[in-house]
Amino acid sequence: MGGPIAALLRAPPLLLLAAVAAVHVVALGLFSSGFLLTRVEVSTRSTCCEPFGANTTYGGVGGSGVDGGATCGASECGAASCDQAGGSTNSAAAGNSGSYAGGCWGRKHYSKSVWIVIDALRFDFVADCPGGAGDARGCRSRMPILLDLTQTSGTAAKLFAFVADPPTTTMQRLRAILTGGLPTFVDIGSSFSASALAEDNLIEQLAAAGKRLAFVGDDTWMQLFNGSQFADVQPFPSFNVRDLHTVDDGVWEYLQHAIAEPGRWDVLIGHYLGVDHAGHTDDIHAPSMDAKLAQMDREVAQAVDALVAGAGRGGAHEDTLLLIWGDHGQTAGGDHGGGTPAEVDSALVAVDLAALHRIRTGAALSDATQVQTQAGKAGKATSEGRGGSTLRDASAARGRCPADGGVTQDSQPCDAARQRVGAIEAARLRHLSAASPGAHSERLPVKNHAPTPDEAPAVDQAPIQHRASTLEHTARASWHQAPTLEHSGRASWHQLPQVDYAPTVASLLGVPTPFGSIGRVSPHLWPLRGCPQGAFESGGSAGESPSVASSGDCGGGFCSASNAGSCSSGAGDEGDGSSSCLAEYVGVLRRNAWQVQRYLDTYASTKGGSLPASDLAACKSLFANASVVDLAASASVSRLDAYLDAAARLARQQWTQFRMAPMATGLGLLGAATAVQVCMCWQLLSSSRIS
């Protein structure tokens, strides 16, 4: 053996072994730096009263009326006793001791919320393929009542592809959903021994706002939280994957009682586990999975019915937002944890209960009228006699019948209409049962009808939503990296990245966005309530978008001393028109961008945390460009979208994407060191043979 290797092998053996060991250490260190991605947790909390004014680092984000600075200490800003210096603290409650009546960081859309979590709910468990493409087994919804709810409720209910980032384990998904941040692969070990969530999160913000939280289900939540944030908890063990029913039966029993007693809670969370366990125990096509999905469909439908019944004017759920979602998907074999489309694609259904109540009650009377119209066509004599009289009564009742069975001066037409509604619902339930035999035999009917022109929300055709969808298919697609599920037809639905959940729900419930969130306020979920038909259409003459600075509505959605009077919208407010709703969204998005940039700067200056200087500078430049006031609303949204896309791309590159250069270098050094060891062994064997 000659050459460099021979010369190397002639070195003293101990020195050679030490050198080889050192190379091994360096190689493993390089490989780990690219593979074991780490992220430093920032313990700072967002507060209700933040220094959003022009005298701060991120000045001018508030739009009209806010450039001089939001008034810390003003009750209209939602914090009656804020520190005048503003800023963030290490306690969410420290800056949140004031009133949340009108909302914090913008107008509050809802006072209460219900979250029904179905673990491992694949998107194609709910959605059909567009146009029936693909095989029937893979494209037919296995939760048809839930899908029917989203297809027949106008804008009151929306279905989203709820898209996760890997790793797709429950612990990491809950962390991302509740913080708006990104878990790293090095955190995946905490799935089986989790510590309390140290970063700012939606649960702590809701508790700091005085919300009473009630939880039942997967005890993973209790590993994240110490329980002090909840007014009532009933956790169940989560690791017996062969038990498909104990947790789910306990969740359903608790939810029924909680819904019947709405005065006990403000945020109700139920986390089912049966679908996940059925996948682990069998697979997604097993009879046990069919039975479990049918059970989920039935219980969700009954929960929706019970909630909607109390969502009329003055009802306990008039200001309640219902969110039904899965934390991740699962493969055909029931596994999850990686980044395949089947694992990252889950479903989220959002329901404005008050709007759905109006649709159901308004359309019920409309259906009674249609029944009479069809009966009248059967014979002229019938329509001119008792049938015609009843038709006129039902038509008149549309304008004066109480929605919840109240009494009027002439209650007979209302009673007759309600009787016909009962017959219509029974027929509709029989139709659903025939469409899916055995799946709905004991379900309460979901009273979904086409909305009437006078009482129902309009079909969602806002141009900004189309424009935002285009942005998601272009710029956002560049950083999401998750391909479409084979049979789900996800591209035909709005996508909601899971990191967008925390900032969007925080905005809707009127609490601060968690400090470490890198998500955006969704342009599809945020307008669920309070935005009328064409809410995101451009205003003004000649199709020009209104200037945000001249909109005059809530200062672009922010409270300040100058606009406090116009910024306090009461519960159940339906919005102030299309241009004002768009202006409010622009304001919310500006504050969203401010919060993301604040987090990136804080992280970059935190000990142990770092971000590439050039990428951070590029984000700052985009943020400055997006913070310009007096822009048309559409131009503001475009710039803000570009900034938020760039910030999210930077975060994903840093915390969720492997760095191939150090990994390749480490593997190369490891290979070289291994080759030297092999040569040493060969030389020793040769020497032993000679001797």
C-alpha positions in Angstrom: 0.0 0.0 0.0 1.5 3.3 -1.0 0.6 7.0 -1.4 -0.9 9.3 1.2 -2.8 6.6 3.0 0.3 4.5 3.5 2.1 7.6 4.9 -0.8 8.3 7.2 -0.8 4.7 8.4 2.9 4.9 9.4 2.0 7.6 12.0 2.0 6.5 15.6 -1.1 4.4 16.2 -2.4 6.4 19.2 -2.0 9.7 17.4 -3.8 8.2 14.4 -6.7 6.9 16.5 -7.1 10.3 18.1 -7.1 12.0 14.7 -9.7 9.6 13.4 -11.9 10.1 16.5 -11.6 13.9 16.1 -12.7 13.7 12.5 -15.7 11.6 13.6 -16.7 14.2 16.1 -16.4 17.0 13.6 -18.3 15.0 10.9 -21.2 14.3 13.3 -21.3 17.9 14.4 -21.6 19.1 10.8 -24.3 16.6 10.0 -26.3 17.4 13.1 -26.2 21.1 12.5 -28.0 20.5 9.2 -30.3 17.7 10.3 -31.2 18.4 13.9 -32.8 21.8 13.4 -33.2 23.8 16.5 -35.2 26.9 17.5 -34.7 29.0 20.6 -38.0 29.5 22.5 -38.7 33.2 23.1 -40.7 33.6 26.3 -41.9 37.2 25.6 -45.7 37.6 25.6 -47.9 39.9 23.5 -50.0 42.3 25.5 -53.3 44.0 24.7 -51.7 47.4 24.8 -48.7 47.6 22.4 -46.8 50.7 21.2 -48.1 50.6 17.6 -47.5 54.3 17.0 -45.1 56.2 14.8 -42.7 56.8 17.7 -41.8 53.1 17.8 -39.5 50.9 15.7 -42.4 49.7 13.6 -44.3 53.0 13.3 -47.1 53.8 10.9 -48.6 50.4 10.9 -52.0 51.5 12.1 -53.3 53.2 9.0 -55.7 56.2 9.4 -55.8 57.7 12.9 -53.1 55.5 14.3 -49.9 57.1 13.0 -49.6 59.2 16.2 -49.6 56.1 18.3 -52.3 54.0 19.9 -53.2 55.4 23.3 -51.9 53.0 26.0 -54.1 53.3 29.0 -57.2 54.2 27.0 -60.1 51.9 27.8 -61.2 51.9 24.1 -58.0 50.2 23.3 -59.0 47.3 25.4 -56.6 47.8 28.3 -57.6 50.2 31.0 -54.5 49.9 33.0 -51.7 49.4 30.5 -48.2 50.6 31.2 -47.8 53.9 29.3 -44.5 52.7 28.0 -46.1 49.8 26.2 -44.1 47.0 24.9 -44.2 43.3 25.7 -43.7 41.6 28.9 -43.0 38.0 30.1 -46.6 37.7 31.3 -49.6 37.8 29.0 -51.7 39.0 31.9 -49.4 41.8 32.8 -50.5 44.0 29.9 -54.0 42.5 29.7 -55.6 43.7 32.9 -58.0 46.1 31.2 -61.3 45.7 29.5 -61.6 43.4 26.4 -65.2 44.5 25.7 -64.6 45.9 22.2 -61.6 43.6 21.4 -57.9 43.9 21.5 -55.7 44.7 18.5 -58.9 45.4 16.6 -62.6 44.7 16.6 -63.8 41.6 18.3 -66.0 39.5 16.0 -67.0 36.7 18.5 -67.3 36.5 22.3 -67.3 32.7 22.5 -65.9 29.7 20.5 -66.2 25.9 20.4 -63.3 23.8 19.0 -64.1 20.2 18.1 -60.8 18.5 17.3 -60.9 15.2 15.5 -57.4 13.7 15.7 -56.0 12.5 12.3 -58.9 13.8 10.3 -57.7 13.5 6.7 -59.0 16.2 4.3 -60.5 13.6 2.0 -62.5 12.1 4.9 -64.6 15.2 4.6 -64.3 16.5 1.0 -65.4 15.0 -2.2 -63.2 15.1 -5.3 -64.1 18.0 -7.6 -66.4 16.7 -10.4 -66.2 13.1 -9.0 -62.7 12.5 -10.4 -60.9 9.4 -9.3 -62.2 6.2 -7.9 -65.4 6.3 -5.9 -63.9 4.9 -2.7 -61.3 7.6 -2.5 -63.4 10.5 -3.6 -66.7 10.1 -1.7 -66.9 12.0 1.5 -67.1 9.8 4.5 -68.6 12.5 6.6 -71.5 13.6 4.3 -73.5 15.5 6.8 -70.5 17.7 7.7 -69.7 18.2 4.0 -73.4 19.0 3.3 -73.2 21.7 6.0 -70.4 23.5 4.2 -72.1 23.2 0.8 -75.6 24.4 1.7 -75.0 27.1 4.2 -73.9 30.0 2.0 -71.0 31.9 3.7 -72.1 30.7 7.2 -70.0 27.6 7.0 -66.7 27.1 5.1 -64.4 24.1 4.5 -60.7 24.6 4.4 -57.7 22.3 3.7 -55.9 22.7 7.0 -52.3 22.2 6.0 -49.7 21.2 8.5 -45.9 21.5 8.5 -43.9 18.3 9.4 -43.4 16.7 11.8 -47.1 15.6 11.9 -47.3 14.3 15.5 -50.0 15.6 17.8 -47.7 17.4 20.2 -45.9 19.4 17.4 -49.2 20.1 15.7 -50.8 21.5 18.8 -47.7 23.7 19.4 -47.9 25.1 15.9 -51.6 25.6 15.9 -51.7 27.4 19.3 -48.6 29.5 18.9 -48.6 30.2 15.2 -45.0 29.1 15.1 -43.1 26.2 13.6 -41.9 23.1 15.5 -38.5 21.8 14.7 -37.4 18.2 14.0 -35.3 18.2 17.2 -38.5 18.8 19.2 -40.0 15.6 17.9 -38.8 13.7 20.9 -41.1 15.7 23.1 -44.0 13.9 21.6 -43.6 11.2 24.3 -42.4 13.4 27.2 -43.7 16.9 26.7 -42.9 19.9 28.9 -45.2 22.8 29.4 -45.5 25.1 26.5 -43.1 27.9 27.3 -43.9 30.3 24.4 -46.8 32.7 24.1 -49.9 30.9 22.9 -53.6 31.3 22.1 -54.7 29.4 25.3 -52.8 31.8 27.6 -54.0 34.9 25.7 -57.6 33.7 26.0 -57.2 33.0 29.7 -55.5 36.4 30.2 -58.5 38.0 28.6 -60.8 36.5 31.2 -62.2 33.7 29.0 -63.4 30.6 30.9 -61.9 27.6 29.1 -63.3 24.1 29.3 -61.5 21.1 27.9 -62.2 17.4 27.5 -60.2 14.7 25.6 -56.6 13.9 24.7 -54.3 14.4 27.7 -51.6 15.8 25.5 -53.1 19.2 26.2 -52.4 18.8 29.9 -48.7 18.1 29.0 -48.6 21.4 27.3 -50.5 23.3 29.9 -50.5 23.0 33.7 -54.3 23.3 33.9 -54.4 26.7 35.5 -55.5 28.2 32.3 -58.7 26.2 32.3 -61.9 26.6 34.3 -62.7 22.9 33.9 -60.7 20.0 32.5 -61.4 16.3 31.9 -58.4 14.7 30.2 -58.3 11.1 29.0 -55.1 9.0 28.4 -54.1 8.9 24.8 -51.7 6.1 24.2 -53.9 3.0 24.2 -54.4 3.0 20.5 -56.5 -0.2 20.6 -59.2 1.6 22.6 -61.4 3.3 20.0 -64.3 4.4 22.2 -63.4 5.4 25.8 -62.0 8.8 25.0 -64.6 9.6 22.3 -67.6 8.5 24.5 -66.2 10.6 27.3 -65.8 13.7 25.0 -69.3 13.4 23.6 -70.9 13.1 27.1 -69.0 16.1 28.3 -69.8 18.2 25.2 -73.5 17.5 25.5 -73.6 18.7 29.1 -71.4 21.7 28.3 -73.5 22.9 25.3 -76.6 22.6 27.5 -74.9 24.8 30.1 -73.3 27.7 28.1 -72.9 29.9 31.1 -70.1 27.7 32.4 -67.6 28.5 29.6 -66.5 30.9 26.9 -64.2 28.6 25.0 -65.1 24.9 24.8 -62.6 22.4 23.5 -63.2 18.7 22.8 -60.4 16.5 21.4 -61.5 13.1 19.9 -59.0 10.3 19.4 -61.0 7.4 17.9 -60.2 8.2 14.2 -56.5 8.3 15.0 -56.6 5.1 17.0 -58.7 3.3 14.3 -56.0 4.2 11.7 -53.2 2.9 14.0 -55.0 -0.3 14.9 -56.3 -1.1 11.4 -56.1 1.2 8.4 -58.2 4.0 6.9 -60.4 1.6 4.8 -61.2 -0.8 7.7 -64.8 -1.2 8.9 -63.7 0.2 12.2 -62.7 3.5 10.5 -66.0 3.7 8.6 -67.9 3.2 11.9 -65.8 5.8 13.7 -66.2 8.4 10.9 -69.9 7.8 10.9 -70.0 8.4 14.7 -68.0 11.6 14.3 -70.3 12.8 11.6 -73.4 12.1 13.7 -72.1 13.7 16.9 -70.8 16.8 15.1 -74.2 17.2 13.4 -76.0 16.9 16.7 -73.6 19.4 18.3 -74.2 21.9 15.5 -77.9 21.5 15.8 -77.8 22.1 19.6 -75.5 25.2 19.2 -77.5 26.7 16.3 -80.7 26.3 18.4 -79.2 28.8 20.8 -77.8 31.2 18.2 -80.8 33.3 17.6 -81.0 37.0 18.5 -80.2 37.2 22.2 -79.3 33.5 22.5 -76.4 32.1 24.4 -74.6 31.2 21.1 -75.4 34.3 19.1 -71.7 35.4 19.3 -70.1 31.9 19.1 -67.6 30.7 16.5 -67.6 26.9 15.8 -64.3 25.4 14.5 -64.1 21.7 13.7 -60.6 20.6 12.7 -58.0 17.9 12.6 -54.5 18.3 13.8 -52.9 16.2 11.0 -53.8 13.5 8.5 -52.6 9.9 8.2 -51.3 7.5 5.6 -53.4 4.7 4.1 -51.9 2.5 6.8 -52.9 4.9 9.6 -49.4 6.3 10.3 -48.3 9.9 10.6 -45.3 12.0 11.6 -43.8 12.8 8.3 -44.4 15.3 5.5 -46.3 13.3 2.8 -49.5 14.9 1.5 -51.7 12.4 3.2 -50.1 13.3 6.6 -50.0 17.1 6.3 -53.5 17.6 4.8 -56.3 17.8 7.3 -59.7 19.6 7.3 -61.1 22.6 9.1 -64.8 23.6 9.0 -65.6 27.1 10.4 -69.3 27.9 11.2 -70.8 31.3 12.1 -73.6 29.9 14.3 -75.7 33.1 14.2 -75.6 33.3 10.4 -76.5 29.6 10.2 -79.4 30.1 12.5 -80.7 32.9 10.2 -80.3 30.7 7.2 -82.1 27.7 8.8 -85.0 29.7 10.2 -85.4 31.9 7.1 -85.1 29.0 4.6 -87.5 26.9 6.6 -90.3 29.3 6.0 -89.3 29.6 2.4 -89.4 25.8 2.0 -92.9 25.8 3.5 -93.9 28.3 0.8 -92.4 26.1 -1.9 -94.3 23.0 -0.6 -97.5 24.9 -0.9 -96.6 26.1 -4.4 -96.1 22.5 -5.5 -99.3 21.5 -3.9 -101.1 24.2 -5.7 -99.9 22.9 -9.1 -101.6 19.6 -8.3 -105.1 21.0 -8.8 -106.7 24.4 -9.2 -109.5 23.6 -6.9 -107.1 22.8 -4.0 -105.0 25.9 -4.6 -108.1 28.1 -4.7 -109.5 26.5 -1.6 -107.8 25.6 1.6 -104.4 25.1 0.0 -104.3 28.6 -1.5 -105.3 30.1 1.7 -102.5 28.3 3.5 -100.1 29.3 0.9 -101.0 32.9 1.4 -100.7 32.5 5.2 -97.2 30.8 4.9 -96.0 33.6 2.6 -97.2 36.2 5.0 -95.6 34.3 7.9 -92.2 34.8 6.4 -92.1 38.4 7.4 -93.5 38.0 10.9 -93.0 34.5 12.3 -90.7 34.3 15.3 -87.7 32.1 14.6 -87.8 30.3 17.9 -91.5 29.4 18.1 -92.7 32.6 19.7 -96.3 33.9 19.7 -97.6 36.5 17.3 -101.0 38.2 17.0 -102.0 35.5 14.4 -100.0 32.4 15.2 -101.9 30.0 13.0 -99.9 30.6 9.8 -96.6 30.2 11.8 -97.8 26.9 13.4 -98.8 25.6 10.0 -95.4 26.6 8.5 -93.5 24.9 11.3 -95.5 21.7 10.8 -94.5 21.7 7.2 -90.9 22.4 8.0 -90.9 19.2 10.2 -92.2 17.2 7.3 -89.5 18.7 5.0 -86.8 17.9 7.5 -88.0 14.3 7.9 -87.9 13.8 4.1 -84.4 15.3 3.9 -83.1 13.0 6.6 -84.5 10.0 4.8 -82.8 11.2 1.6 -79.4 11.5 3.5 -79.9 8.1 5.0 -80.6 6.6 1.6 -77.5 8.2 0.2 -75.3 6.7 2.9 -76.9 3.5 4.2 -76.4 2.8 7.9 -74.4 6.0 8.5 -77.2 8.3 9.6 -79.8 6.1 11.2 -79.8 7.9 14.5 -78.6 11.3 13.5 -80.4 14.5 14.1 -81.2 16.3 10.8 -78.9 19.1 9.8 -81.3 21.7 8.6 -79.4 23.1 5.7 -81.4 25.1 3.2 -80.7 27.6 0.5 -80.7 31.1 2.0 -83.5 33.5 1.2 -82.5 36.8 -0.4 -83.7 38.9 2.5 -82.3 36.9 5.4 -79.3 34.9 4.4 -75.7 36.0 3.9 -74.7 36.4 0.3 -72.6 33.9 -1.7 -68.9 34.5 -1.1 -67.7 36.1 -4.3 -65.4 38.9 -2.9 -62.7 39.7 -5.4 -60.0 40.0 -2.7 -60.6 36.4 -1.8 -60.1 35.4 -5.4 -56.9 37.6 -5.5 -55.7 36.1 -2.2 -56.3 32.6 -3.5 -54.2 33.5 -6.5 -51.4 34.6 -4.2 -51.6 31.4 -2.2 -51.2 29.4 -5.5 -48.2 31.4 -6.5 -46.1 33.1 -3.8 -47.3 31.1 -0.9 -46.9 27.8 -2.8 -43.2 28.6 -3.0 -42.7 28.2 0.8 -45.3 25.6 1.7 -43.8 22.8 -0.3 -46.7 20.3 0.4 -48.1 18.7 -2.8 -51.8 18.1 -3.2 -53.5 15.0 -1.8 -54.0 12.4 -4.5 -57.8 12.2 -4.3 -58.8 15.2 -2.1 -59.0 17.9 -4.7 -57.5 20.2 -2.2 -56.7 22.8 -4.9 -60.4 23.5 -5.3 -60.8 24.6 -1.7 -59.3 27.4 0.2 -56.1 26.4 2.1 -55.5 27.4 5.7 -51.9 26.7 6.8 -52.0 25.7 10.5 -49.7 28.5 11.5 -52.5 30.9 10.4 -54.9 29.5 12.9 -53.5 31.4 16.0 -53.4 34.9 14.5 -56.8 34.5 12.7 -58.6 33.1 15.7 -57.0 35.6 18.0 -58.2 38.5 15.8 -61.7 37.0 15.6 -61.9 36.6 19.4 -60.4 40.0 20.2 -57.1 38.9 21.9 -53.5 39.7 21.0 -51.7 37.4 18.5 -49.1 35.1 20.3 -45.7 36.7 20.2 -44.0 34.0 18.2 -46.5 33.6 15.4 -45.3 33.8 11.9 -48.8 33.1 10.3 -51.1 35.6 8.7 -54.7 36.5 9.4 -56.6 34.4 6.8 -58.4 36.5 4.1 -60.9 33.6 3.8 -61.6 32.8 7.5 -61.5 36.3 8.9 -64.5 37.7 6.9 -66.7 34.8 8.1 -68.7 37.4 10.2 -69.4 41.0 9.8 -68.6 41.4 6.1 -71.6 41.8 3.8 -71.8 40.8 0.1 -68.9 42.3 -1.8 -67.2 43.2 1.5 -63.8 42.9 -0.1 -64.7 44.6 -3.4 -63.1 47.8 -4.3 -64.9 51.0 -3.6 -65.1 54.4 -5.1 -65.8 55.4 -8.7 -64.3 53.7 -11.7 -63.5 50.6 -9.7 -60.8 52.3 -7.7 -59.9 50.8 -4.3 -60.6 53.1 -1.4 -57.5 54.6 0.3 -57.0 53.0 3.7 -56.1 56.3 5.2 -59.3 57.9 4.0 -61.6 55.0 4.8 -62.4 56.4 8.2 -63.6 53.1 9.7 -61.8 52.2 12.9 -58.6 53.5 11.6 -58.1 50.5 9.5 -59.3 48.3 12.3 -57.2 49.7 15.1 -58.4 51.5 18.3 -56.9 54.8 19.1 -58.0 57.9 21.0 -59.2 59.6 17.8 -61.5 56.8 16.5 -62.7 55.2 19.7 -66.3 56.1 19.0 -66.4 54.4 15.7 -64.3 51.5 16.8 -66.6 49.9 19.4 -68.9 47.6 17.5 -71.2 45.6 19.6 -71.7 41.9 19.7 -73.4 40.6 16.6 -72.5 43.6 14.5 -72.8 42.9 10.9 -70.2 45.3 9.6 -70.3 48.8 8.2 -70.2 48.1 4.5 -67.8 46.7 1.9 -65.2 49.4 1.9 -65.0 49.7 5.7 -64.7 45.9 6.0 -61.8 45.9 3.5 -60.2 48.8 5.3 -60.5 46.9 8.6 -58.9 43.8 7.2 -56.0 45.9 5.8 -55.5 47.3 9.3 -55.6 43.9 10.9 -53.1 42.6 8.3 -50.8 45.6 9.0 -50.8 44.8 12.7 -50.2 41.1 11.8 -47.1 42.1 9.8 -45.9 44.3 12.7 -46.1 41.4 15.1 -44.2 39.0 12.7 -41.4 41.5 12.1 -41.1 42.2 15.9 -40.7 38.5 16.5 -38.1 38.0 13.8 -36.0 40.9 15.2 -36.4 39.7 18.8 -35.4 36.1 17.8 -32.3 37.4 15.9 -31.1 39.2 19.0 -31.9 36.4 21.4 -28.9 34.5 22.8 -28.6 31.2 20.9 -30.9 32.4 18.1 -29.8 33.7 14.8 -31.2 34.4 11.3 -29.3 35.0 8.1 -28.5 38.7 8.0 -29.2 39.1 4.3 -32.6 37.3 4.5 -33.6 39.4 7.6 -32.6 42.6 5.9 -34.7 41.6 2.8 -37.7 41.0 5.1 -37.2 44.4 6.8 -37.2 46.1 3.4 -40.4 44.4 2.4 -42.0 45.3 5.7 -41.0 49.0 5.3 -42.5 48.9 1.8 -45.7 47.4 3.2 -46.0 49.9 6.0 -46.5 52.9 3.7 -49.8 54.6 4.5 -52.2 56.3 2.1 -52.1 53.4 -0.3 -55.1 51.9 -2.0 -56.4 49.0 0.0 -55.6 46.4 -2.7 -52.0 47.7 -3.0 -51.7 47.5 0.8 -52.9 43.9 0.9 -50.5 42.9 -2.0 -47.5 44.4 -0.2 -48.4 42.9 3.1 -49.0 39.5 1.5 -45.5 39.7 -0.1 -43.9 40.6 3.2 -45.7 37.8 5.2 -44.8 35.3 2.5 -41.2 36.2 2.7 -41.1 36.1 6.5 -42.8 32.6 6.5 -40.3 31.4 3.9 -37.4 32.6 6.0 -38.8 30.8 9.1 -39.3 27.6 7.2 -35.9 27.6 5.7 -34.4 28.2 9.1 -36.5 25.7 11.2 -38.1 23.1 9.0 -35.8 22.6 6.0 -32.7 20.5 6.2 -29.4 22.3 5.4 -27.8 20.1 2.8 -24.3 21.6 2.6 -23.2 20.8 6.2 -25.0 17.5 6.0 -23.1 16.5 2.9 -19.8 17.8 4.3 -20.3 15.8 7.5 -21.1 12.6 5.6 -18.0 13.1 3.4 -15.7 13.5 6.4 -17.4 10.5 8.1 -16.8 8.4 5.0 -13.1 9.5 4.9 -12.6 8.6 8.5 -14.3 5.3 8.0 -12.0 4.6 5.1 -8.9 5.3 7.2 -10.2 2.9 9.9 -10.7 0.2 7.3 -7.2 0.6 6.1 -5.9 0.4 9.6 -7.7 -2.8 10.2 -6.5 -4.3 6.9 -2.9 -3.3 7.8 -3.2 -4.9 11.2 -4.6 -8.1 9.7 -1.8 -8.2 7.1 0.8 -7.8 9.8 -0.6 -10.6 11.9 -0.5 -13.0 8.9 3.1 -12.2 8.1 4.2 -12.7 11.7 
